[in-house]
Amino acid sequence: MAQTSPFVPGLAGIPCAKSAIGMVDGSAGKLQYRGYPIEDLAKACSFEEVVYLLLLGELPTEAQLAPFRDEMVREREISFRAIDVFERLPERAHPMTALTIGVSTLGTYYEGDHVEDLALSRAIAVRLTAKVPTLVAAWHRIRQGKRPVPPRADLGHAENFLYMLDGEVPDPMAAHVAEVALILHAEHSMNASTFAARVTGSTLADPYAVVASAVGALSGRLHGGANERVLDMLRAIPDPSPEGVRRWAEDRLARHDKIMGFGHRVYKVKDPRADILQNLATDLFAKLGRTPIYDLAVELEGQMEKLVGHKGIYPNVDFYSGIVYEKLGIPVDLFTPVFAVARVSGWLAHLLEQLEDNRIFRPSQIWVGEKDRTFVPMAER
Ligand SMILES: CC(C)(COP(=O)(O)OP(=O)(O)OC[C@H]1O[C@@H](n2cnc3c(N)ncnc32)[C@H](O)[C@@H]1OP(=O)(O)O)[C@@H](O)C(=O)NCCC(=O)NCCS
């Protein structure tokens, strides 16, 4: 086949869709959902309001938000069959693997034709966004040999998620921080998992298959998995003094080892979500007590700015999210599932958008293999 386009590894900078959901301006450090700055949404909105905005395109009025919130609350429960499936998994299964299985199990209830029926697509988008936290929390309980904690209708989305993890209604500050973290992670334009969601959606696969694909893509350590590794990495810094941190970073950079929580395909300045999370971390530590790993993170950020700031390598959202989640009492291997709890809304907004004007994704390749070889029978090889 004639080559028409140059090969761009990782499709960097190649548009693959027209979108009006999340806008990232990497050089200005801007993130907007449906045109609204993330800073304003994080300050003033509930997660449910942001989900409404992402899925339906506009901020809701009070009269629109109330039934939407009720619908999300009604959809929180998961079938006992999904619990049965979880009970048969090995306890050591990573929560992201369990989540893929949980989402696929919910997909066994899929009925109708979401492609022909926009109301059904939208209803499934709300259903999945509502149920993913319940799946994550249920697996976390079951792997510890405990019964899942049923969702509580009187709690907000983030508050209820924390409640379902350990059966304790969280401190209001912790619930607020978790809610903002979910808002910050809800959408981020054409990242790998969103692309995976759109590719699967473009085949007209059902929304459960779409979310299962996206969860798989998010689980990798270059995407959602990075925040799990940030804490391990910080803990492995042997000398927390400024000189020690600098030596550690220089050594790692000299070996071309990636420093987790830094760098971004799009942002060439500090990720605006990292700034918001850092401010929240400060409030959280003021209320619940300081944590030395945060000081180490701030030191590493300062040293990295001197070492690689000129290359546009700054902290991304994952750098501070792990520190915040740890303070909220969330176990390290749930950090990426928490990302999925938020991002499922963005994936499904992209599915709805993809279906508005769908064409199946079918890129090309550059052939680098041999051609027209003469087949050799087994006995002669
Ligand atoms: C996010 C990430 C995958 C983006 O990748 P990318 O756009 O393909 O960027 P590249 O990996 O090609 O890096 C470009 C240059 O910056 C350097 N770089 C990028 N991120 C780096 C990091 N975290 N630590 C050290 N160097 C980094 C690369 O070594 C490369 O340098 P070179 O040009 O001298 O070879 C990458 O920055 C990374 O792996 N970061 C760590 C994982 C992480 O935090 N992921 C969460 C993303 S939200």
PDBQT file of the ligand as one rigid body, heavy atoms in Angstrom, charges set to zero:
ROOT
HETATM    1  C1  LIG A 401       3.744  10.679  30.677  1.00  0.00    +0.000 C 
HETATM    2  C2  LIG A 401       4.805  10.150  29.725  1.00  0.00    +0.000 C 
HETATM    3  C3  LIG A 401       4.446   8.685  29.398  1.00  0.00    +0.000 C 
HETATM    4  C4  LIG A 401       4.778  10.998  28.459  1.00  0.00    +0.000 C 
HETATM    5  O1  LIG A 401       5.560  10.353  27.529  1.00  0.00    +0.000 OA
HETATM    6  P1  LIG A 401       6.029  10.978  26.147  1.00  0.00    +0.000 P 
HETATM    7  O2  LIG A 401       5.212  12.158  25.787  1.00  0.00    +0.000 OA
HETATM    8  O3  LIG A 401       6.090   9.846  25.197  1.00  0.00    +0.000 OA
HETATM    9  O4  LIG A 401       7.442  11.535  26.482  1.00  0.00    +0.000 OA
HETATM   10  P2  LIG A 401       8.777  10.753  26.296  1.00  0.00    +0.000 P 
HETATM   11  O5  LIG A 401       8.714   9.515  27.117  1.00  0.00    +0.000 OA
HETATM   12  O6  LIG A 401       9.058  10.578  24.841  1.00  0.00    +0.000 OA
HETATM   13  O7  LIG A 401       9.812  11.770  26.903  1.00  0.00    +0.000 OA
HETATM   14  C5  LIG A 401      10.364  12.876  26.213  1.00  0.00    +0.000 C 
HETATM   15  C6  LIG A 401      11.674  13.238  26.896  1.00  0.00    +0.000 C 
HETATM   16  O8  LIG A 401      11.415  13.629  28.235  1.00  0.00    +0.000 OA
HETATM   17  C7  LIG A 401      12.024  12.710  29.172  1.00  0.00    +0.000 C 
HETATM   18  N1  LIG A 401      11.060  12.408  30.201  1.00  0.00    +0.000 N 
HETATM   19  C8  LIG A 401       9.703  12.403  30.086  1.00  0.00    +0.000 A 
HETATM   20  N2  LIG A 401       9.124  12.077  31.227  1.00  0.00    +0.000 NA
HETATM   21  C9  LIG A 401      10.127  11.872  32.111  1.00  0.00    +0.000 A 
HETATM   22  C10 LIG A 401      10.143  11.503  33.450  1.00  0.00    +0.000 A 
HETATM   23  N3  LIG A 401       9.015  11.262  34.119  1.00  0.00    +0.000 N 
HETATM   24  N4  LIG A 401      11.334  11.376  34.062  1.00  0.00    +0.000 NA
HETATM   25  C11 LIG A 401      12.470  11.594  33.390  1.00  0.00    +0.000 A 
HETATM   26  N5  LIG A 401      12.507  11.964  32.097  1.00  0.00    +0.000 NA
HETATM   27  C12 LIG A 401      11.347  12.094  31.467  1.00  0.00    +0.000 A 
HETATM   28  C13 LIG A 401      12.318  11.464  28.359  1.00  0.00    +0.000 C 
HETATM   29  O9  LIG A 401      13.378  10.705  28.899  1.00  0.00    +0.000 OA
HETATM   30  C14 LIG A 401      12.644  12.052  27.017  1.00  0.00    +0.000 C 
HETATM   31  O10 LIG A 401      13.952  12.599  27.079  1.00  0.00    +0.000 OA
HETATM   32  P3  LIG A 401      14.943  12.542  25.799  1.00  0.00    +0.000 P 
HETATM   33  O11 LIG A 401      14.230  13.405  24.778  1.00  0.00    +0.000 OA
HETATM   34  O12 LIG A 401      16.190  13.117  26.326  1.00  0.00    +0.000 OA
HETATM   35  O13 LIG A 401      14.998  11.097  25.410  1.00  0.00    +0.000 OA
HETATM   36  C15 LIG A 401       6.199  10.234  30.338  1.00  0.00    +0.000 C 
HETATM   37  O14 LIG A 401       6.467  11.564  30.707  1.00  0.00    +0.000 OA
HETATM   38  C16 LIG A 401       6.374   9.306  31.533  1.00  0.00    +0.000 C 
HETATM   39  O15 LIG A 401       6.662   8.115  31.340  1.00  0.00    +0.000 OA
HETATM   40  N6  LIG A 401       6.189   9.839  32.788  1.00  0.00    +0.000 N 
HETATM   41  C17 LIG A 401       6.274   9.014  33.963  1.00  0.00    +0.000 C 
HETATM   42  C18 LIG A 401       4.990   8.250  34.157  1.00  0.00    +0.000 C 
HETATM   43  C19 LIG A 401       3.843   9.127  34.592  1.00  0.00    +0.000 C 
HETATM   44  O16 LIG A 401       3.975   9.925  35.502  1.00  0.00    +0.000 OA
HETATM   45  N7  LIG A 401       2.690   8.947  33.938  1.00  0.00    +0.000 N 
HETATM   46  C20 LIG A 401       1.464   9.647  34.275  1.00  0.00    +0.000 C 
HETATM   47  C21 LIG A 401       1.012  10.535  33.168  1.00  0.00    +0.000 C 
HETATM   48  S1  LIG A 401      -0.358  11.539  33.664  1.00  0.00    +0.000 SA
ENDROOT
TORSDOF 0
